[in-house]
Amino acid sequence: MKLFVFENRVEIISPGKLPNSLTEEQIKKGVRSTRNNIIASHAPDLLEYRGAGSGILRALQGYPDIELINEQDNERFIVRIKRPVRK
């Protein structure tokens, strides 16, 4: 994971493309797919948080202008959040 903070946006870059045939539009509709089943299977035992897999949908509900980009050729998934321009 990489996090970049720019004056006009924040970008979260996750290595690896979306799994299977999952699309950006499906994510916006609430469809989820686990990318790493081994890590996901241990999460309930290690983390107090119980909403695993719901972060993108919750973020979109609060801020619908978030851009989701699945770069299959570069094998990475990008979440781009626009920041308000300060004058």
PDB file as gemmi writes it, atoms N, CA and C in Angstrom:
CRYST1    1.000    1.000    1.000  90.00  90.00  90.00 P 1                      
ATOM      1  N   MET A   1       0.843  -1.174   0.000  1.00  0.00           N  
ATOM      2  CA  MET A   1       0.000   0.000   0.000  1.00  0.00           C  
ATOM      3  C   MET A   1       0.888   1.237   0.000  1.00  0.00           C  
ATOM      4  N   LYS A   2       0.450   2.206  -0.789  1.00  0.00           N  
ATOM      5  CA  LYS A   2       1.130   3.501  -0.815  1.00  0.00           C  
ATOM      6  C   LYS A   2       0.077   4.584  -0.655  1.00  0.00           C  
ATOM      7  N   LEU A   3       0.420   5.597   0.094  1.00  0.00           N  
ATOM      8  CA  LEU A   3      -0.474   6.730   0.314  1.00  0.00           C  
ATOM      9  C   LEU A   3       0.250   7.988  -0.136  1.00  0.00           C  
ATOM     10  N   PHE A   4      -0.370   8.716  -1.066  1.00  0.00           N  
ATOM     11  CA  PHE A   4       0.196   9.962  -1.560  1.00  0.00           C  
ATOM     12  C   PHE A   4      -0.774  11.088  -1.248  1.00  0.00           C  
ATOM     13  N   VAL A   5      -0.273  12.154  -0.661  1.00  0.00           N  
ATOM     14  CA  VAL A   5      -1.097  13.317  -0.346  1.00  0.00           C  
ATOM     15  C   VAL A   5      -0.591  14.483  -1.191  1.00  0.00           C  
ATOM     16  N   PHE A   6      -1.456  14.948  -2.074  1.00  0.00           N  
ATOM     17  CA  PHE A   6      -1.151  16.081  -2.937  1.00  0.00           C  
ATOM     18  C   PHE A   6      -2.033  17.252  -2.521  1.00  0.00           C  
ATOM     19  N   GLU A   7      -1.729  18.411  -3.041  1.00  0.00           N  
ATOM     20  CA  GLU A   7      -2.510  19.595  -2.693  1.00  0.00           C  
ATOM     21  C   GLU A   7      -3.977  19.445  -3.099  1.00  0.00           C  
ATOM     22  N   ASN A   8      -4.228  18.793  -4.240  1.00  0.00           N  
ATOM     23  CA  ASN A   8      -5.592  18.704  -4.761  1.00  0.00           C  
ATOM     24  C   ASN A   8      -6.241  17.323  -4.634  1.00  0.00           C  
ATOM     25  N   ARG A   9      -5.482  16.329  -4.124  1.00  0.00           N  
ATOM     26  CA  ARG A   9      -6.050  14.986  -4.023  1.00  0.00           C  
ATOM     27  C   ARG A   9      -5.214  14.115  -3.088  1.00  0.00           C  
ATOM     28  N   VAL A  10      -5.822  13.007  -2.690  1.00  0.00           N  
ATOM     29  CA  VAL A  10      -5.138  11.950  -1.953  1.00  0.00           C  
ATOM     30  C   VAL A  10      -5.287  10.691  -2.793  1.00  0.00           C  
ATOM     31  N   GLU A  11      -4.200   9.934  -2.942  1.00  0.00           N  
ATOM     32  CA  GLU A  11      -4.261   8.683  -3.693  1.00  0.00           C  
ATOM     33  C   GLU A  11      -3.789   7.535  -2.813  1.00  0.00           C  
ATOM     34  N   ILE A  12      -4.568   6.474  -2.820  1.00  0.00           N  
ATOM     35  CA  ILE A  12      -4.201   5.244  -2.131  1.00  0.00           C  
ATOM     36  C   ILE A  12      -3.973   4.207  -3.222  1.00  0.00           C  
ATOM     37  N   ILE A  13      -2.773   3.666  -3.275  1.00  0.00           N  
ATOM     38  CA  ILE A  13      -2.432   2.705  -4.321  1.00  0.00           C  
ATOM     39  C   ILE A  13      -2.169   1.350  -3.680  1.00  0.00           C  
ATOM     40  N   SER A  14      -2.916   0.367  -4.135  1.00  0.00           N  
ATOM     41  CA  SER A  14      -2.796  -0.993  -3.622  1.00  0.00           C  
ATOM     42  C   SER A  14      -2.245  -1.887  -4.729  1.00  0.00           C  
ATOM     43  N   PRO A  15      -1.151  -2.604  -4.469  1.00  0.00           N  
ATOM     44  CA  PRO A  15      -0.619  -3.487  -5.505  1.00  0.00           C  
ATOM     45  C   PRO A  15      -1.599  -4.612  -5.825  1.00  0.00           C  
ATOM     46  N   GLY A  16      -1.683  -4.954  -7.078  1.00  0.00           N  
ATOM     47  CA  GLY A  16      -2.585  -6.019  -7.516  1.00  0.00           C  
ATOM     48  C   GLY A  16      -3.873  -5.458  -8.069  1.00  0.00           C  
ATOM     49  N   LYS A  17      -4.326  -6.047  -9.148  1.00  0.00           N  
ATOM     50  CA  LYS A  17      -5.583  -5.617  -9.763  1.00  0.00           C  
ATOM     51  C   LYS A  17      -6.756  -6.201  -8.990  1.00  0.00           C  
ATOM     52  N   LEU A  18      -7.958  -5.778  -9.359  1.00  0.00           N  
ATOM     53  CA  LEU A  18      -9.155  -6.309  -8.711  1.00  0.00           C  
ATOM     54  C   LEU A  18      -9.278  -7.803  -8.994  1.00  0.00           C  
ATOM     55  N   PRO A  19      -9.765  -8.568  -8.028  1.00  0.00           N  
ATOM     56  CA  PRO A  19      -9.867 -10.016  -8.219  1.00  0.00           C  
ATOM     57  C   PRO A  19     -10.990 -10.408  -9.172  1.00  0.00           C  
ATOM     58  N   ASN A  20     -10.776 -11.528  -9.823  1.00  0.00           N  
ATOM     59  CA  ASN A  20     -11.782 -12.143 -10.697  1.00  0.00           C  
ATOM     60  C   ASN A  20     -12.318 -11.140 -11.697  1.00  0.00           C  
ATOM     61  N   SER A  21     -13.622 -11.031 -11.801  1.00  0.00           N  
ATOM     62  CA  SER A  21     -14.222 -10.113 -12.764  1.00  0.00           C  
ATOM     63  C   SER A  21     -14.844  -8.908 -12.065  1.00  0.00           C  
ATOM     64  N   LEU A  22     -14.401  -8.609 -10.850  1.00  0.00           N  
ATOM     65  CA  LEU A  22     -14.928  -7.475 -10.094  1.00  0.00           C  
ATOM     66  C   LEU A  22     -14.562  -6.169 -10.798  1.00  0.00           C  
ATOM     67  N   THR A  23     -15.544  -5.260 -10.905  1.00  0.00           N  
ATOM     68  CA  THR A  23     -15.318  -3.974 -11.567  1.00  0.00           C  
ATOM     69  C   THR A  23     -15.487  -2.830 -10.570  1.00  0.00           C  
ATOM     70  N   GLU A  24     -15.040  -1.656 -10.984  1.00  0.00           N  
ATOM     71  CA  GLU A  24     -15.197  -0.470 -10.155  1.00  0.00           C  
ATOM     72  C   GLU A  24     -16.676  -0.190  -9.883  1.00  0.00           C  
ATOM     73  N   GLU A  25     -17.507  -0.361 -10.900  1.00  0.00           N  
ATOM     74  CA  GLU A  25     -18.943  -0.107 -10.744  1.00  0.00           C  
ATOM     75  C   GLU A  25     -19.578  -1.074  -9.745  1.00  0.00           C  
ATOM     76  N   GLN A  26     -19.157  -2.322  -9.755  1.00  0.00           N  
ATOM     77  CA  GLN A  26     -19.684  -3.289  -8.791  1.00  0.00           C  
ATOM     78  C   GLN A  26     -19.310  -2.897  -7.366  1.00  0.00           C  
ATOM     79  N   ILE A  27     -18.087  -2.410  -7.175  1.00  0.00           N  
ATOM     80  CA  ILE A  27     -17.667  -1.968  -5.846  1.00  0.00           C  
ATOM     81  C   ILE A  27     -18.561  -0.830  -5.376  1.00  0.00           C  
ATOM     82  N   LYS A  28     -18.863   0.103  -6.273  1.00  0.00           N  
ATOM     83  CA  LYS A  28     -19.722   1.237  -5.918  1.00  0.00           C  
ATOM     84  C   LYS A  28     -21.125   0.784  -5.526  1.00  0.00           C  
ATOM     85  N   LYS A  29     -21.539  -0.390  -5.994  1.00  0.00           N  
ATOM     86  CA  LYS A  29     -22.857  -0.939  -5.647  1.00  0.00           C  
ATOM     87  C   LYS A  29     -22.804  -1.831  -4.412  1.00  0.00           C  
ATOM     88  N   GLY A  30     -21.615  -1.998  -3.831  1.00  0.00           N  
ATOM     89  CA  GLY A  30     -21.499  -2.770  -2.600  1.00  0.00           C  
ATOM     90  C   GLY A  30     -21.007  -4.191  -2.752  1.00  0.00           C  
ATOM     91  N   VAL A  31     -20.660  -4.605  -3.969  1.00  0.00           N  
ATOM     92  CA  VAL A  31     -20.142  -5.957  -4.179  1.00  0.00           C  
ATOM     93  C   VAL A  31     -18.726  -6.023  -3.612  1.00  0.00           C  
ATOM     94  N   ARG A  32     -18.446  -7.085  -2.838  1.00  0.00           N  
ATOM     95  CA  ARG A  32     -17.126  -7.245  -2.222  1.00  0.00           C  
ATOM     96  C   ARG A  32     -16.500  -8.551  -2.674  1.00  0.00           C  
ATOM     97  N   SER A  33     -15.183  -8.558  -2.674  1.00  0.00           N  
ATOM     98  CA  SER A  33     -14.438  -9.767  -2.986  1.00  0.00           C  
ATOM     99  C   SER A  33     -13.117  -9.702  -2.234  1.00  0.00           C  
ATOM    100  N   THR A  34     -12.784 -10.752  -1.531  1.00  0.00           N  
ATOM    101  CA  THR A  34     -11.553 -10.797  -0.757  1.00  0.00           C  
ATOM    102  C   THR A  34     -10.376 -11.082  -1.672  1.00  0.00           C  
ATOM    103  N   ARG A  35      -9.321 -10.271  -1.549  1.00  0.00           N  
ATOM    104  CA  ARG A  35      -8.128 -10.478  -2.376  1.00  0.00           C  
ATOM    105  C   ARG A  35      -7.155 -11.443  -1.728  1.00  0.00           C  
ATOM    106  N   ASN A  36      -7.114 -11.489  -0.408  1.00  0.00           N  
ATOM    107  CA  ASN A  36      -6.189 -12.383   0.281  1.00  0.00           C  
ATOM    108  C   ASN A  36      -6.956 -13.149   1.353  1.00  0.00           C  
ATOM    109  N   ASN A  37      -7.405 -14.343   1.008  1.00  0.00           N  
ATOM    110  CA  ASN A  37      -8.244 -15.131   1.914  1.00  0.00           C  
ATOM    111  C   ASN A  37      -7.524 -15.535   3.195  1.00  0.00           C  
ATOM    112  N   ILE A  38      -6.228 -15.749   3.124  1.00  0.00           N  
ATOM    113  CA  ILE A  38      -5.481 -16.155   4.320  1.00  0.00           C  
ATOM    114  C   ILE A  38      -5.471 -15.025   5.344  1.00  0.00           C  
ATOM    115  N   ILE A  39      -5.136 -13.821   4.909  1.00  0.00           N  
ATOM    116  CA  ILE A  39      -5.143 -12.681   5.830  1.00  0.00           C  
ATOM    117  C   ILE A  39      -6.554 -12.428   6.340  1.00  0.00           C  
ATOM    118  N   ALA A  40      -7.536 -12.467   5.450  1.00  0.00           N  
ATOM    119  CA  ALA A  40      -8.920 -12.210   5.848  1.00  0.00           C  
ATOM    120  C   ALA A  40      -9.415 -13.218   6.875  1.00  0.00           C  
ATOM    121  N   SER A  41      -8.968 -14.452   6.785  1.00  0.00           N  
ATOM    122  CA  SER A  41      -9.433 -15.470   7.736  1.00  0.00           C  
ATOM    123  C   SER A  41      -8.903 -15.217   9.145  1.00  0.00           C  
ATOM    124  N   HIS A  42      -7.774 -14.539   9.270  1.00  0.00           N  
ATOM    125  CA  HIS A  42      -7.191 -14.247  10.585  1.00  0.00           C  
ATOM    126  C   HIS A  42      -7.634 -12.895  11.148  1.00  0.00           C  
ATOM    127  N   ALA A  43      -8.174 -12.034  10.329  1.00  0.00           N  
ATOM    128  CA  ALA A  43      -8.540 -10.684  10.757  1.00  0.00           C  
ATOM    129  C   ALA A  43      -9.470 -10.653  11.969  1.00  0.00           C  
ATOM    130  N   PRO A  44     -10.529 -11.471  12.029  1.00  0.00           N  
ATOM    131  CA  PRO A  44     -11.415 -11.400  13.202  1.00  0.00           C  
ATOM    132  C   PRO A  44     -10.711 -11.723  14.519  1.00  0.00           C  
ATOM    133  N   ASP A  45      -9.672 -12.531  14.472  1.00  0.00           N  
ATOM    134  CA  ASP A  45      -8.942 -12.884  15.691  1.00  0.00           C  
ATOM    135  C   ASP A  45      -7.927 -11.814  16.086  1.00  0.00           C  
ATOM    136  N   LEU A  46      -7.478 -11.027  15.127  1.00  0.00           N  
ATOM    137  CA  LEU A  46      -6.405 -10.063  15.373  1.00  0.00           C  
ATOM    138  C   LEU A  46      -6.883  -8.625  15.523  1.00  0.00           C  
ATOM    139  N   LEU A  47      -8.012  -8.301  14.935  1.00  0.00           N  
ATOM    140  CA  LEU A  47      -8.483  -6.922  14.916  1.00  0.00           C  
ATOM    141  C   LEU A  47      -9.761  -6.756  15.719  1.00  0.00           C  
ATOM    142  N   GLU A  48      -9.850  -5.645  16.425  1.00  0.00           N  
ATOM    143  CA  GLU A  48     -11.092  -5.348  17.140  1.00  0.00           C  
ATOM    144  C   GLU A  48     -12.181  -4.904  16.176  1.00  0.00           C  
ATOM    145  N   TYR A  49     -11.785  -4.289  15.075  1.00  0.00           N  
ATOM    146  CA  TYR A  49     -12.736  -3.786  14.093  1.00  0.00           C  
ATOM    147  C   TYR A  49     -13.444  -4.946  13.405  1.00  0.00           C  
ATOM    148  N   ARG A  50     -14.760  -4.850  13.259  1.00  0.00           N  
ATOM    149  CA  ARG A  50     -15.544  -5.933  12.663  1.00  0.00           C  
ATOM    150  C   ARG A  50     -16.176  -5.573  11.321  1.00  0.00           C  
ATOM    151  N   GLY A  51     -15.796  -4.477  10.718  1.00  0.00           N  
ATOM    152  CA  GLY A  51     -16.386  -4.074   9.443  1.00  0.00           C  
ATOM    153  C   GLY A  51     -15.473  -4.334   8.265  1.00  0.00           C  
ATOM    154  N   ALA A  52     -14.620  -5.336   8.365  1.00  0.00           N  
ATOM    155  CA  ALA A  52     -13.658  -5.605   7.297  1.00  0.00           C  
ATOM    156  C   ALA A  52     -14.370  -5.784   5.961  1.00  0.00           C  
ATOM    157  N   GLY A  53     -13.846  -5.105   4.944  1.00  0.00           N  
ATOM    158  CA  GLY A  53     -14.426  -5.208   3.613  1.00  0.00           C  
ATOM    159  C   GLY A  53     -15.489  -4.171   3.320  1.00  0.00           C  
ATOM    160  N   SER A  54     -15.782  -3.294   4.277  1.00  0.00           N  
ATOM    161  CA  SER A  54     -16.844  -2.309   4.073  1.00  0.00           C  
ATOM    162  C   SER A  54     -16.316  -0.884   3.933  1.00  0.00           C  
ATOM    163  N   GLY A  55     -15.008  -0.699   3.976  1.00  0.00           N  
ATOM    164  CA  GLY A  55     -14.430   0.642   3.996  1.00  0.00           C  
ATOM    165  C   GLY A  55     -14.692   1.471   2.758  1.00  0.00           C  
ATOM    166  N   ILE A  56     -14.513   0.893   1.582  1.00  0.00           N  
ATOM    167  CA  ILE A  56     -14.717   1.666   0.355  1.00  0.00           C  
ATOM    168  C   ILE A  56     -16.176   2.083   0.227  1.00  0.00           C  
ATOM    169  N   LEU A  57     -17.089   1.179   0.493  1.00  0.00           N  
ATOM    170  CA  LEU A  57     -18.514   1.508   0.380  1.00  0.00           C  
ATOM    171  C   LEU A  57     -18.902   2.597   1.378  1.00  0.00           C  
ATOM    172  N   ARG A  58     -18.416   2.504   2.616  1.00  0.00           N  
ATOM    173  CA  ARG A  58     -18.726   3.534   3.619  1.00  0.00           C  
ATOM    174  C   ARG A  58     -18.137   4.879   3.211  1.00  0.00           C  
ATOM    175  N   ALA A  59     -16.924   4.875   2.655  1.00  0.00           N  
ATOM    176  CA  ALA A  59     -16.308   6.118   2.192  1.00  0.00           C  
ATOM    177  C   ALA A  59     -17.118   6.726   1.046  1.00  0.00           C  
ATOM    178  N   LEU A  60     -17.577   5.897   0.118  1.00  0.00           N  
ATOM    179  CA  LEU A  60     -18.380   6.384  -1.008  1.00  0.00           C  
ATOM    180  C   LEU A  60     -19.713   6.959  -0.548  1.00  0.00           C  
ATOM    181  N   GLN A  61     -20.287   6.382   0.494  1.00  0.00           N  
ATOM    182  CA  GLN A  61     -21.550   6.903   1.016  1.00  0.00           C  
ATOM    183  C   GLN A  61     -21.355   8.295   1.610  1.00  0.00           C  
ATOM    184  N   GLY A  62     -20.203   8.525   2.231  1.00  0.00           N  
ATOM    185  CA  GLY A  62     -19.927   9.827   2.822  1.00  0.00           C  
ATOM    186  C   GLY A  62     -19.387  10.844   1.832  1.00  0.00           C  
ATOM    187  N   TYR A  63     -18.756  10.358   0.781  1.00  0.00           N  
ATOM    188  CA  TYR A  63     -18.121  11.233  -0.205  1.00  0.00           C  
ATOM    189  C   TYR A  63     -18.163  10.543  -1.569  1.00  0.00           C  
ATOM    190  N   PRO A  64     -19.277  10.698  -2.300  1.00  0.00           N  
ATOM    191  CA  PRO A  64     -19.487   9.931  -3.540  1.00  0.00           C  
ATOM    192  C   PRO A  64     -18.553  10.272  -4.703  1.00  0.00           C  
ATOM    193  N   ASP A  65     -17.744  11.323  -4.598  1.00  0.00           N  
ATOM    194  CA  ASP A  65     -16.856  11.697  -5.701  1.00  0.00           C  
ATOM    195  C   ASP A  65     -15.523  10.959  -5.690  1.00  0.00           C  
ATOM    196  N   ILE A  66     -15.383   9.947  -4.864  1.00  0.00           N  
ATOM    197  CA  ILE A  66     -14.155   9.162  -4.832  1.00  0.00           C  
ATOM    198  C   ILE A  66     -14.037   8.398  -6.150  1.00  0.00           C  
ATOM    199  N   GLU A  67     -12.850   8.423  -6.722  1.00  0.00           N  
ATOM    200  CA  GLU A  67     -12.604   7.757  -8.004  1.00  0.00           C  
ATOM    201  C   GLU A  67     -11.890   6.427  -7.766  1.00  0.00           C  
ATOM    202  N   LEU A  68     -12.398   5.365  -8.362  1.00  0.00           N  
ATOM    203  CA  LEU A  68     -11.801   4.037  -8.264  1.00  0.00           C  
ATOM    204  C   LEU A  68     -11.204   3.682  -9.621  1.00  0.00           C  
ATOM    205  N   ILE A  69      -9.937   3.277  -9.624  1.00  0.00           N  
ATOM    206  CA  ILE A  69      -9.247   2.998 -10.885  1.00  0.00           C  
ATOM    207  C   ILE A  69      -8.565   1.638 -10.787  1.00  0.00           C  
ATOM    208  N   ASN A  70      -8.978   0.712 -11.635  1.00  0.00           N  
ATOM    209  CA  ASN A  70      -8.364  -0.611 -11.679  1.00  0.00           C  
ATOM    210  C   ASN A  70      -7.395  -0.647 -12.860  1.00  0.00           C  
ATOM    211  N   GLU A  71      -6.109  -0.530 -12.576  1.00  0.00           N  
ATOM    212  CA  GLU A  71      -5.097  -0.553 -13.633  1.00  0.00           C  
ATOM    213  C   GLU A  71      -4.614  -1.988 -13.823  1.00  0.00           C  
ATOM    214  N   GLN A  72      -5.265  -2.703 -14.731  1.00  0.00           N  
ATOM    215  CA  GLN A  72      -4.931  -4.109 -14.947  1.00  0.00           C  
ATOM    216  C   GLN A  72      -3.530  -4.283 -15.519  1.00  0.00           C  
ATOM    217  N   ASP A  73      -3.124  -3.413 -16.452  1.00  0.00           N  
ATOM    218  CA  ASP A  73      -1.793  -3.542 -17.058  1.00  0.00           C  
ATOM    219  C   ASP A  73      -0.678  -3.333 -16.034  1.00  0.00           C  
ATOM    220  N   ASN A  74      -0.872  -2.380 -15.130  1.00  0.00           N  
ATOM    221  CA  ASN A  74       0.126  -2.098 -14.093  1.00  0.00           C  
ATOM    222  C   ASN A  74      -0.109  -2.917 -12.824  1.00  0.00           C  
ATOM    223  N   GLU A  75      -1.177  -3.698 -12.821  1.00  0.00           N  
ATOM    224  CA  GLU A  75      -1.556  -4.541 -11.682  1.00  0.00           C  
ATOM    225  C   GLU A  75      -1.569  -3.764 -10.379  1.00  0.00           C  
ATOM    226  N   ARG A  76      -2.425  -2.719 -10.374  1.00  0.00           N  
ATOM    227  CA  ARG A  76      -2.629  -1.956  -9.147  1.00  0.00           C  
ATOM    228  C   ARG A  76      -4.028  -1.358  -9.154  1.00  0.00           C  
ATOM    229  N   PHE A  77      -4.524  -1.103  -7.950  1.00  0.00           N  
ATOM    230  CA  PHE A  77      -5.843  -0.515  -7.757  1.00  0.00           C  
ATOM    231  C   PHE A  77      -5.640   0.815  -7.055  1.00  0.00           C  
ATOM    232  N   ILE A  78      -6.240   1.863  -7.601  1.00  0.00           N  
ATOM    233  CA  ILE A  78      -6.042   3.215  -7.072  1.00  0.00           C  
ATOM    234  C   ILE A  78      -7.372   3.793  -6.603  1.00  0.00           C  
ATOM    235  N   VAL A  79      -7.347   4.379  -5.428  1.00  0.00           N  
ATOM    236  CA  VAL A  79      -8.480   5.148  -4.922  1.00  0.00           C  
ATOM    237  C   VAL A  79      -8.019   6.601  -4.894  1.00  0.00           C  
ATOM    238  N   ARG A  80      -8.730   7.460  -5.615  1.00  0.00           N  
ATOM    239  CA  ARG A  80      -8.353   8.876  -5.706  1.00  0.00           C  
ATOM    240  C   ARG A  80      -9.459   9.722  -5.070  1.00  0.00           C  
ATOM    241  N   ILE A  81      -9.066  10.504  -4.090  1.00  0.00           N  
ATOM    242  CA  ILE A  81     -10.007  11.353  -3.357  1.00  0.00           C  
ATOM    243  C   ILE A  81      -9.617  12.805  -3.611  1.00  0.00           C  
ATOM    244  N   LYS A  82     -10.515  13.546  -4.238  1.00  0.00           N  
ATOM    245  CA  LYS A  82     -10.240  14.955  -4.519  1.00  0.00           C  
ATOM    246  C   LYS A  82     -10.328  15.760  -3.230  1.00  0.00           C  
ATOM    247  N   ARG A  83      -9.413  16.719  -3.089  1.00  0.00           N  
ATOM    248  CA  ARG A  83      -9.404  17.605  -1.933  1.00  0.00           C  
ATOM    249  C   ARG A  83      -9.891  18.979  -2.367  1.00  0.00           C  
ATOM    250  N   PRO A  84     -10.586  19.677  -1.481  1.00  0.00           N  
ATOM    251  CA  PRO A  84     -11.013  21.033  -1.839  1.00  0.00           C  
ATOM    252  C   PRO A  84      -9.795  21.939  -2.035  1.00  0.00           C  
ATOM    253  N   VAL A  85      -9.895  22.807  -3.014  1.00  0.00           N  
ATOM    254  CA  VAL A  85      -8.811  23.739  -3.294  1.00  0.00           C  
ATOM    255  C   VAL A  85      -8.912  24.910  -2.328  1.00  0.00           C  
ATOM    256  N   ARG A  86      -7.819  25.176  -1.634  1.00  0.00           N  
ATOM    257  CA  ARG A  86      -7.787  26.306  -0.696  1.00  0.00           C  
ATOM    258  C   ARG A  86      -7.208  27.524  -1.400  1.00  0.00           C  
ATOM    259  N   LYS A  87      -7.803  28.653  -1.125  1.00  0.00           N  
ATOM    260  CA  LYS A  87      -7.333  29.901  -1.754  1.00  0.00           C  
ATOM    261  C   LYS A  87      -6.675  30.789  -0.742  1.00  0.00           C  
TER     262      LYS A  87                                                      
END                                                                             
